[in-house]
Amino acid sequence: MHQNSYAYYARVVALLNPPAARRPGVHRGAVVRSAVPESACIGENVVVGRGVQLGDNVTLQPGCVIGDGVSIGDDSLLHANVVVYDRCVIGRRAIIHAGAVIGSDGFGFAKEGERWVKIPQIGRVVIGDDVEIGANTSIDRGALDDTLIADGVKLDNQIQIGHNCSIGENAAMAGCVGIAGSTRVGRRCTIGGAGMISGHLELGDDVHVSGGTLVARSLSRPGQYTGVFPLDGHAEWLQNAAQLRRLAKLVERVAELEKKIKPMEIEY
């Protein structure tokens, strides 16, 4: 028995199911405004903007839109309808699945009276090597500094990463995770499906967040964190939730009782 049977299985399956053969070239229906390597594979209805730098063996499947000044590293694969906004950087051997959006504006607005004034988002998204990004995932560009996705990060489908976030090496996140702006996630962290991380927090290295958990404070110590209210029958759940609302008052009452009991204990 191999000491890591699941990883062994993954490598065997990959060996027996190699990727489909590529056909280098530019489809006549593509709009390409930059020089591209002969090894690039650019599909139908792809748009490549000005000043784009594509590495060797890059594949852009049909419908991809690559903004001006984008850089994409060697052997990267962008599936159909991926959009990469201007000036973003994607490293080598990236896999980005259909419908993902890299570098859209972050949620930045300033209140002025009753209206909201848009704050220009002038940073980039910078993605390292060997990163995989799932279908319909969105990664916002930085407001001032860049949004950073380090080497080896794996992101599932329908994830939202806010502006100015930093995701450390080999972190992994399951579907529907949401990370608010300016949060830093350390190396090798994992976040379970539908985990929600508030903004301006820091998760240290090797922090693991269970699915459905809301993280509203920074977590510096490595370990597993869970904050999911247990499943129950609806009537029982409502009753328990009502009791939870009274916990603060209950704590105050217990503290008062302790003050009254303490002199009695001393006299006894």
Order of alpha helices (4+ residues) and beta strands (2+ residues): alpha-beta-beta-beta-beta-beta-beta-beta-beta-beta-beta-beta-beta-beta-beta-beta-beta-beta-beta-beta-beta-beta-beta-beta-beta-beta-beta-beta-beta-beta-beta-beta-alpha-alpha
